[in-house]
Amino acid sequence: MAKILIVEDEPLIAMLVQDWIADMGHETMGPAHSLSEALALLDAPLQGAIIDPTLHGESGGPIAEALAARGTPFVYATGLADDPFEGLPKPAGVLLKPFSFEALEAAVRAMLPPA
């Protein structure tokens, strides 16, 4: 079982992702709905993260940078058609909203090392 941080500013999406990750047998951290909430959770041991790269107008970049610096994989989840990732660390994958359980499961599997 992995511990996965959820960073999502839309509460309903965050709850859905949290439920789906629990259904996969993993533990969730958060959800964090803002940059400051997410940064406050980064001291916890994590095996991965699902990050919305735009949080109420704030960039999720500092979260991605902190995770990348410590070697923790992450996936971006976005509904933006334009590329919101310019200048941000490279993710293990990208989920385009709206996404299905199967898409999230594939992204989590790609993000986490084989058990």
C-alpha positions in Angstrom: 0.0 0.0 0.0 1.3 3.4 -1.0 0.6 6.8 0.5 -0.5 9.2 -2.2 -0.9 13.0 -1.8 -3.9 14.5 -3.5 -3.7 18.2 -4.4 -6.9 19.4 -6.1 -8.8 22.7 -5.7 -12.2 21.2 -6.7 -13.6 19.4 -3.6 -15.8 17.0 -5.5 -12.9 15.9 -7.8 -10.7 15.6 -4.7 -13.2 13.4 -2.9 -13.7 11.2 -6.0 -9.9 10.7 -6.5 -9.5 10.0 -2.8 -12.2 7.3 -2.9 -10.8 5.8 -6.1 -7.3 5.6 -4.7 -8.7 3.9 -1.5 -10.5 1.5 -3.8 -7.1 0.6 -5.3 -5.9 -0.3 -1.8 -3.7 2.8 -1.3 -3.8 5.4 1.5 -4.3 9.1 0.7 -2.8 12.2 2.2 -5.0 15.3 2.1 -6.7 16.3 -0.1 -5.0 19.7 -0.1 -7.1 22.4 -1.8 -4.4 25.1 -2.0 -0.7 25.5 -2.5 -0.1 26.3 1.2 -2.1 23.2 2.4 -0.1 21.0 0.0 3.3 22.4 1.1 2.4 21.8 4.7 1.8 18.1 4.0 5.1 17.5 2.2 7.0 16.5 5.3 5.1 13.3 5.5 6.5 10.2 3.8 4.8 9.8 0.4 5.2 7.4 -2.4 3.4 9.6 -5.0 1.1 12.5 -5.6 -1.8 13.6 -7.9 -1.4 17.3 -8.5 -3.7 19.8 -10.2 -1.1 22.2 -11.7 -3.4 25.2 -11.3 -4.9 25.8 -7.8 -7.3 28.7 -7.7 -4.9 30.7 -9.8 -1.8 29.5 -8.0 0.8 27.2 -9.7 1.2 23.7 -8.4 4.8 24.1 -9.5 6.4 24.4 -6.0 4.7 21.2 -5.0 6.0 19.4 -8.1 9.5 20.9 -7.6 9.7 19.7 -4.0 8.5 16.2 -4.9 10.9 16.0 -7.8 13.8 17.2 -5.6 13.3 14.2 -3.2 12.6 11.7 -6.0 8.9 11.3 -5.3 6.9 10.6 -8.5 3.7 12.5 -9.3 1.0 12.9 -11.9 -0.6 16.1 -13.1 -4.4 16.2 -13.3 -5.8 19.0 -15.4 -8.8 20.2 -17.3 -6.8 22.8 -19.3 -6.5 22.3 -23.0 -3.5 24.5 -23.2 -0.2 23.2 -21.8 -0.1 24.3 -18.1 3.2 22.4 -17.5 5.8 24.7 -19.2 8.6 25.2 -16.8 7.3 22.6 -14.3 9.1 19.4 -13.4 8.3 16.4 -15.7 5.5 14.2 -14.2 5.2 10.4 -14.4 1.9 11.0 -16.3 -0.9 13.4 -17.1 -4.6 12.9 -16.4 -6.9 15.0 -18.5 -10.2 15.9 -16.8 -12.7 14.4 -16.8 -10.9 11.1 -16.3 -12.2 7.6 -15.5 -11.3 5.2 -12.7 -9.3 3.2 -15.3 -7.3 6.2 -16.4 -6.5 7.1 -12.7 -5.6 3.5 -12.0 -3.2 3.3 -15.0 -1.6 6.6 -14.0 -1.1 5.4 -10.4 0.3 2.1 -11.6 2.8 4.0 -13.9 3.7 6.4 -11.1 4.5 3.7 -8.4 7.3 1.2 -8.6 6.3 -2.4 -9.1 5.5 -4.1 -5.8 
